[in-house]
Amino acid sequence: MVLSLGNNHLHGELPEGIFRFPYLQKLKITNYFPYGSLEVNFPKANWSSPLRSLELSFVNLARELSLLSSIGNLRFLEVLDLFSCNLKGSIPESFGNLTRLTYLDLSYNSIIGLLPSSFSNFKQLRYLDLSANQLHGQIARAFGNLTKLFYLSLRRNQFSGQLRFSVFDLANIVYLDLSGNFLSGRIPPWLFTLPSLFVLHLNDNKFTGPIDQFEQPSASLEYVDLKNNEINGPIPSSVFALVNLTYLDLSSNMLTGISEPNNLSKLNKLEILDLSNNALLSFKSGSKANYIMAPNLSVLKLSTCNISEFPYFVGTLEGLEHLDLSCNKIRVIEADMFSKLKNLSWLDLSLNSQISLSTSTDVSLFFPNLRSLSCSSCNISEFSDFVRNLEGLEYLDLSYNRINVIETYVFKAQESHVA
């Protein structure tokens, strides 16, 4: 028997007798609106059931998890989803009796405390989401037994300490999100070698030290987010051996040293690269190369990277649509630097305080698709042809400059906007 009450506007109290239906195998209640208006009370004792799937979302369990110990009697349960159910307190040890669980979601509640050691019993578990709670302590050794996990999210908790290889045996993991915690120490290089890993979120933690070189980089890894940590040192060359990367975010760290842009040519599937807010990171200017690097790169963010001159490698990125060079020390921008960037639609040059915009030809030839240009706080004193001839421009920010006269014929585009 299956009972689904999804996408309704239920309110009041759900009759406890529903959970005692003798043939009920699946119960699903998703009560989007009004949020939390349906109160659900599980049987407190003598609850035995053939229930295999229990999915409750946006209902109000409104009780301490320790009072839900009767769930441990549901020995046939394979799916337990209590997403956003106003759960409080710590996870009872009795949850470890659910040895057939393959899917467990307790995210977006107010669960506190340590993970119970009984989690090691979940040897069939493939999906685990405990995100957006208040769990703390080190990530438990119990995870070492969860060898079938392919999805693990512990984001937005209070886990701390270092990641130890002995805790994990994640040969099958595809999605790993440990962001928004207090994890520290160096990022373990073995994370980049997990054979099935597709998505890795370690952002918004307290990781320090350089990223160590690693061997046998994962051929499956496509998404890596390490932003907002305290990682220092250079970007190791082995990162550029992750040849299937489409997204790489190393922003808001303490990366140092000179980055060799030629390494980008190894990441020919990369679509988004964010290196912003690494104030001591710099780039070899190289020469005006004729080859194309990272042909699929559409978003490049180099804000606050202590760049003193336009990095010529940027001019080879023919697929680029979004370019952020704000908060640097660039002095000269010439239109022909962008001659190959026909797809560029968004350009931010703000807070390059001594910048000079110049052109020797019709800018519209170089920026046929440019829709947004930000030149705030660039010490600009007058309009140049660089700005005047951008026919397709829809958004222009020239705030906090030294412009005294606005020319009535500045823009050819009729729908341009000045901020």
MIMARLO-983214 format. One record per residue (C-alpha): residue in three letters; z, y, x. Coordinates in steps of 0.1 Angstrom, whole numbers. Last residue first. Layout:
BEGIN
<'Ala', <Z, Y, X>>
...
//
This chain:
BEGIN
<'Ala', <-134, 540, 247>>
<'Val', <-171, 550, 242>>
<'His', <-191, 530, 217>>
<'Ser', <-228, 523, 219>>
<'Glu', <-247, 520, 186>>
<'Gln', <-277, 541, 193>>
<'Ala', <-284, 527, 227>>
<'Lys', <-302, 553, 248>>
<'Phe', <-270, 568, 260>>
<'Val', <-263, 599, 280>>
<'Tyr', <-283, 622, 259>>
<'Thr', <-254, 643, 246>>
<'Glu', <-240, 647, 280>>
<'Ile', <-202, 645, 282>>
<'Val', <-188, 669, 307>>
<'Asn', <-155, 668, 327>>
<'Ile', <-154, 632, 339>>
<'Arg', <-125, 626, 362>>
<'Asn', <-115, 590, 352>>
<'Tyr', <-87, 576, 331>>
<'Ser', <-110, 561, 304>>
<'Leu', <-146, 552, 310>>
<'Asp', <-146, 521, 287>>
<'Leu', <-180, 513, 273>>
<'Tyr', <-186, 488, 244>>
<'Glu', <-219, 481, 226>>
<'Leu', <-244, 484, 255>>
<'Gly', <-279, 473, 248>>
<'Glu', <-297, 503, 264>>
<'Leu', <-278, 505, 296>>
<'Asn', <-298, 534, 311>>
<'Arg', <-270, 560, 313>>
<'Val', <-244, 538, 330>>
<'Phe', <-261, 531, 363>>
<'Asp', <-280, 563, 359>>
<'Ser', <-248, 580, 368>>
<'Phe', <-223, 598, 346>>
<'Glu', <-199, 621, 364>>
<'Ser', <-165, 622, 382>>
<'Ile', <-157, 585, 384>>
<'Asn', <-122, 579, 399>>
<'Cys', <-124, 542, 389>>
<'Ser', <-95, 542, 364>>
<'Ser', <-115, 526, 335>>
<'Cys', <-149, 512, 344>>
<'Ser', <-152, 486, 316>>
<'Leu', <-187, 475, 306>>
<'Ser', <-195, 454, 275>>
<'Arg', <-228, 444, 260>>
<'Leu', <-250, 436, 290>>
<'Asn', <-279, 415, 279>>
<'Pro', <-309, 432, 297>>
<'Phe', <-287, 441, 327>>
<'Phe', <-310, 441, 358>>
<'Leu', <-341, 456, 342>>
<'Ser', <-319, 480, 321>>
<'Val', <-307, 495, 354>>
<'Asp', <-341, 512, 360>>
<'Thr', <-343, 517, 398>>
<'Ser', <-325, 530, 428>>
<'Thr', <-290, 525, 414>>
<'Ser', <-255, 537, 422>>
<'Leu', <-219, 533, 409>>
<'Ser', <-193, 544, 435>>
<'Ile', <-158, 530, 433>>
<'Gln', <-128, 547, 448>>
<'Ser', <-101, 535, 424>>
<'Asn', <-113, 500, 416>>
<'Leu', <-91, 499, 386>>
<'Ser', <-117, 488, 361>>
<'Leu', <-149, 470, 372>>
<'Asp', <-151, 447, 341>>
<'Leu', <-185, 432, 332>>
<'Trp', <-194, 414, 300>>
<'Ser', <-229, 403, 289>>
<'Leu', <-244, 389, 322>>
<'Asn', <-273, 366, 313>>
<'Lys', <-298, 383, 336>>
<'Leu', <-276, 380, 366>>
<'Lys', <-303, 377, 393>>
<'Ser', <-306, 415, 400>>
<'Phe', <-268, 420, 399>>
<'Met', <-264, 434, 434>>
<'Asp', <-295, 454, 425>>
<'Ala', <-274, 477, 404>>
<'Glu', <-253, 489, 433>>
<'Ile', <-215, 488, 433>>
<'Val', <-197, 505, 462>>
<'Arg', <-160, 510, 468>>
<'Ile', <-144, 477, 459>>
<'Lys', <-107, 478, 463>>
<'Asn', <-96, 454, 436>>
<'Cys', <-80, 458, 402>>
<'Ser', <-110, 447, 381>>
<'Leu', <-137, 423, 393>>
<'Asp', <-141, 404, 361>>
<'Leu', <-175, 388, 353>>
<'His', <-185, 372, 320>>
<'Glu', <-220, 358, 314>>
<'Leu', <-229, 342, 348>>
<'Gly', <-257, 316, 347>>
<'Glu', <-276, 331, 376>>
<'Leu', <-246, 329, 400>>
<'Thr', <-264, 341, 431>>
<'Gly', <-251, 377, 429>>
<'Val', <-215, 364, 429>>
<'Phe', <-221, 351, 464>>
<'Tyr', <-225, 387, 476>>
<'Pro', <-188, 395, 471>>
<'Phe', <-187, 432, 464>>
<'Glu', <-165, 448, 490>>
<'Ser', <-127, 453, 494>>
<'Ile', <-115, 423, 474>>
<'Asn', <-77, 422, 473>>
<'Cys', <-77, 395, 447>>
<'Thr', <-65, 415, 417>>
<'Ser', <-92, 404, 393>>
<'Leu', <-116, 377, 404>>
<'Lys', <-124, 361, 371>>
<'Leu', <-157, 342, 368>>
<'Val', <-171, 330, 335>>
<'Ser', <-205, 314, 330>>
<'Leu', <-207, 290, 359>>
<'Asn', <-235, 265, 351>>
<'Pro', <-256, 271, 383>>
<'Ala', <-225, 267, 406>>
<'Met', <-244, 282, 436>>
<'Ile', <-280, 293, 435>>
<'Tyr', <-299, 298, 467>>
<'Asn', <-314, 331, 480>>
<'Ala', <-283, 342, 499>>
<'Lys', <-275, 379, 504>>
<'Ser', <-252, 373, 533>>
<'Gly', <-217, 362, 538>>
<'Ser', <-189, 383, 523>>
<'Lys', <-163, 357, 531>>
<'Phe', <-137, 360, 504>>
<'Ser', <-101, 371, 502>>
<'Leu', <-69, 358, 486>>
<'Leu', <-39, 380, 494>>
<'Ala', <-34, 394, 459>>
<'Asn', <-39, 361, 440>>
<'Asn', <-39, 377, 405>>
<'Ser', <-74, 364, 395>>
<'Leu', <-88, 331, 407>>
<'Asp', <-103, 320, 373>>
<'Leu', <-133, 298, 373>>
<'Ile', <-151, 287, 341>>
<'Glu', <-183, 267, 338>>
<'Leu', <-182, 243, 367>>
<'Lys', <-208, 215, 366>>
<'Asn', <-223, 223, 400>>
<'Leu', <-190, 221, 417>>
<'Lys', <-203, 213, 452>>
<'Ser', <-221, 247, 454>>
<'Leu', <-187, 263, 450>>
<'Asn', <-178, 253, 485>>
<'Asn', <-202, 280, 497>>
<'Pro', <-177, 306, 485>>
<'Glu', <-155, 300, 516>>
<'Ser', <-121, 313, 507>>
<'Ile', <-102, 332, 533>>
<'Gly', <-64, 330, 533>>
<'Thr', <-37, 332, 507>>
<'Leu', <-29, 319, 473>>
<'Met', <3, 333, 458>>
<'Asn', <-2, 323, 421>>
<'Ser', <-14, 342, 391>>
<'Ser', <-48, 325, 387>>
<'Leu', <-57, 290, 398>>
<'Asp', <-77, 281, 367>>
<'Leu', <-105, 256, 370>>
<'Tyr', <-127, 245, 341>>
<'Thr', <-159, 223, 342>>
<'Leu', <-148, 200, 370>>
<'Asn', <-171, 170, 375>>
<'Val', <-173, 173, 413>>
<'Leu', <-136, 173, 421>>
<'Ala', <-146, 175, 458>>
<'Phe', <-140, 212, 456>>
<'Val', <-103, 206, 453>>
<'Ser', <-106, 186, 485>>
<'Ser', <-114, 218, 504>>
<'Pro', <-78, 230, 499>>
<'Ile', <-74, 264, 484>>
<'Pro', <-54, 283, 510>>
<'Gly', <-16, 288, 511>>
<'Asn', <7, 295, 482>>
<'Ile', <15, 281, 448>>
<'Glu', <42, 300, 429>>
<'Asn', <31, 291, 394>>
<'Asn', <12, 311, 368>>
<'Lys', <-20, 292, 366>>
<'Leu', <-25, 256, 375>>
<'Asp', <-50, 246, 348>>
<'Val', <-75, 218, 356>>
<'Tyr', <-102, 206, 332>>
<'Glu', <-129, 181, 342>>
<'Leu', <-112, 152, 360>>
<'Ser', <-132, 119, 356>>
<'Ala', <-144, 114, 392>>
<'Ser', <-108, 117, 405>>
<'Pro', <-106, 126, 441>>
<'Gln', <-104, 97, 466>>
<'Glu', <-83, 115, 492>>
<'Phe', <-60, 145, 488>>
<'Gln', <-54, 177, 507>>
<'Asp', <-20, 193, 499>>
<'Ile', <-18, 222, 475>>
<'Pro', <4, 248, 493>>
<'Gly', <40, 254, 485>>
<'Thr', <55, 261, 452>>
<'Phe', <55, 248, 416>>
<'Lys', <77, 268, 393>>
<'Asn', <60, 261, 360>>
<'Asp', <36, 281, 338>>
<'Asn', <5, 259, 343>>
<'Leu', <5, 222, 350>>
<'His', <-22, 213, 325>>
<'Leu', <-45, 184, 336>>
<'Val', <-74, 172, 314>>
<'Phe', <-97, 142, 321>>
<'Leu', <-76, 118, 340>>
<'Ser', <-91, 83, 341>>
<'Pro', <-89, 74, 378>>
<'Leu', <-57, 94, 387>>
<'Thr', <-67, 110, 421>>
<'Phe', <-59, 146, 413>>
<'Leu', <-23, 137, 403>>
<'Trp', <-19, 119, 436>>
<'Pro', <-17, 153, 453>>
<'Pro', <17, 159, 439>>
<'Ile', <21, 197, 432>>
<'Arg', <47, 208, 456>>
<'Gly', <82, 215, 445>>
<'Ser', <92, 227, 410>>
<'Leu', <90, 218, 373>>
<'Phe', <106, 245, 351>>
<'Asn', <86, 239, 320>>
<'Gly', <56, 257, 303>>
<'Ser', <29, 232, 312>>
<'Leu', <34, 194, 315>>
<'Asp', <1, 185, 298>>
<'Leu', <-16, 152, 308>>
<'Tyr', <-47, 140, 289>>
<'Val', <-66, 109, 300>>
<'Ile', <-39, 86, 313>>
<'Asn', <-49, 50, 319>>
<'Ala', <-37, 45, 355>>
<'Leu', <-5, 64, 346>>
<'Asp', <22, 46, 364>>
<'Phe', <46, 75, 366>>
<'Val', <82, 79, 375>>
<'Ser', <78, 65, 410>>
<'Phe', <52, 91, 418>>
<'Arg', <79, 117, 416>>
<'Leu', <73, 151, 399>>
<'Gln', <100, 175, 411>>
<'Gly', <128, 191, 392>>
<'Ser', <129, 206, 358>>
<'Phe', <121, 199, 322>>
<'Gln', <129, 228, 298>>
<'Asn', <103, 223, 271>>
<'Arg', <70, 241, 264>>
<'Arg', <47, 213, 274>>
<'Leu', <57, 176, 273>>
<'Ser', <22, 163, 263>>
<'Leu', <11, 128, 272>>
<'Tyr', <-22, 111, 261>>
<'Phe', <-36, 79, 276>>
<'Leu', <-4, 60, 278>>
<'Lys', <-8, 22, 283>>
<'Thr', <15, 19, 313>>
<'Leu', <46, 35, 296>>
<'Asn', <70, 16, 318>>
<'Gly', <72, 43, 345>>
<'Phe', <79, 68, 318>>
<'Ala', <114, 55, 316>>
<'Arg', <120, 71, 350>>
<'Ala', <128, 103, 331>>
<'Ile', <112, 137, 337>>
<'Gln', <141, 156, 352>>
<'Gly', <165, 174, 328>>
<'His', <156, 192, 296>>
<'Leu', <143, 188, 261>>
<'Gln', <142, 221, 241>>
<'Asn', <111, 214, 219>>
<'Ala', <76, 227, 220>>
<'Ser', <58, 195, 232>>
<'Leu', <71, 160, 226>>
<'Asp', <36, 144, 222>>
<'Leu', <31, 107, 231>>
<'Tyr', <0, 87, 225>>
<'Arg', <-7, 52, 239>>
<'Leu', <27, 35, 234>>
<'Gln', <26, -3, 236>>
<'Lys', <53, -4, 263>>
<'Phe', <76, 18, 243>>
<'Asn', <108, 1, 255>>
<'Ser', <112, 25, 285>>
<'Phe', <120, 52, 259>>
<'Ser', <153, 34, 255>>
<'Ser', <165, 55, 285>>
<'Pro', <170, 84, 261>>
<'Leu', <151, 116, 269>>
<'Leu', <177, 143, 277>>
<'Gly', <190, 170, 254>>
<'Ile', <175, 191, 226>>
<'Ile', <151, 187, 197>>
<'Ser', <142, 219, 179>>
<'Asn', <109, 208, 164>>
<'Tyr', <73, 216, 174>>
<'Ser', <64, 181, 187>>
<'Leu', <79, 148, 176>>
<'Asp', <46, 128, 178>>
<'Leu', <47, 91, 186>>
<'Tyr', <16, 68, 185>>
<'Thr', <14, 32, 197>>
<'Leu', <49, 21, 185>>
<'Arg', <55, -16, 184>>
<'Thr', <88, -14, 203>>
<'Leu', <104, 8, 177>>
<'Asn', <139, -3, 187>>
<'Gly', <139, 24, 213>>
<'Phe', <144, 49, 185>>
<'Ser', <179, 35, 182>>
<'Glu', <188, 55, 214>>
<'Pro', <190, 86, 192>>
<'Ile', <168, 116, 201>>
<'Ser', <190, 147, 204>>
<'Gly', <197, 175, 179>>
<'Lys', <175, 192, 155>>
<'Leu', <144, 184, 134>>
<'Asn', <127, 212, 115>>
<'Cys', <98, 190, 105>>
<'Ser', <71, 205, 128>>
<'Phe', <53, 172, 137>>
<'Leu', <72, 141, 126>>
<'Asp', <45, 115, 134>>
<'Leu', <55, 79, 139>>
<'Val', <27, 54, 141>>
<'Glu', <32, 17, 149>>
<'Leu', <62, 8, 127>>
<'Phe', <68, -29, 122>>
<'Arg', <104, -28, 134>>
<'Leu', <114, -1, 110>>
<'Asn', <151, -6, 116>>
<'Gly', <152, 21, 143>>
<'Ile', <144, 47, 116>>
<'Ser', <180, 41, 104>>
<'Ser', <191, 62, 134>>
<'Leu', <180, 93, 115>>
<'Leu', <214, 109, 116>>
<'Ser', <212, 113, 153>>
<'Leu', <181, 134, 147>>
<'Glu', <204, 161, 132>>
<'Arg', <192, 173, 98>>
<'Ala', <167, 197, 83>>
<'Leu', <141, 171, 74>>
<'Asn', <120, 200, 60>>
<'Val', <83, 193, 57>>
<'Phe', <56, 208, 78>>
<'Ser', <42, 174, 88>>
<'Leu', <52, 139, 80>>
<'Glu', <33, 108, 91>>
<'Leu', <50, 73, 88>>
<'Ser', <26, 44, 97>>
<'Arg', <35, 7, 98>>
<'Leu', <60, 5, 70>>
<'Pro', <69, -32, 62>>
<'Ser', <104, -19, 52>>
<'Ser', <140, -23, 60>>
<'Trp', <164, 5, 53>>
<'Asn', <199, -8, 47>>
<'Ala', <215, 25, 56>>
<'Lys', <208, 63, 57>>
<'Pro', <176, 62, 37>>
<'Phe', <154, 91, 49>>
<'Asn', <158, 125, 33>>
<'Val', <128, 148, 29>>
<'Glu', <130, 184, 17>>
<'Leu', <98, 200, 6>>
<'Ser', <98, 238, 10>>
<'Gly', <93, 237, 48>>
<'Tyr', <61, 257, 47>>
<'Pro', <49, 267, 13>>
<'Phe', <23, 257, 21>>
<'Tyr', <11, 232, 47>>
<'Asn', <27, 201, 33>>
<'Thr', <12, 172, 51>>
<'Ile', <27, 139, 37>>
<'Lys', <15, 105, 49>>
<'Leu', <30, 72, 41>>
<'Lys', <15, 39, 52>>
<'Gln', <27, 3, 48>>
<'Leu', <44, 5, 14>>
<'Tyr', <47, -30, -1>>
<'Pro', <85, -30, -9>>
<'Phe', <87, 6, -19>>
<'Arg', <120, 16, -2>>
<'Phe', <108, 49, 13>>
<'Ile', <97, 62, -20>>
<'Gly', <133, 56, -33>>
<'Glu', <145, 86, -13>>
<'Pro', <129, 109, -39>>
<'Leu', <112, 139, -21>>
<'Glu', <133, 170, -27>>
<'Gly', <120, 204, -39>>
<'His', <85, 216, -31>>
<'Leu', <50, 202, -28>>
<'His', <21, 224, -23>>
<'Asn', <-4, 197, -13>>
<'Asn', <-26, 191, 18>>
<'Gly', <-15, 155, 23>>
<'Leu', <3, 133, -3>>
<'Ser', <-10, 100, 10>>
<'Leu', <6, 67, -2>>
<'Val', <-9, 35, 12>>
<'Met', <0, 0, 0>>
//
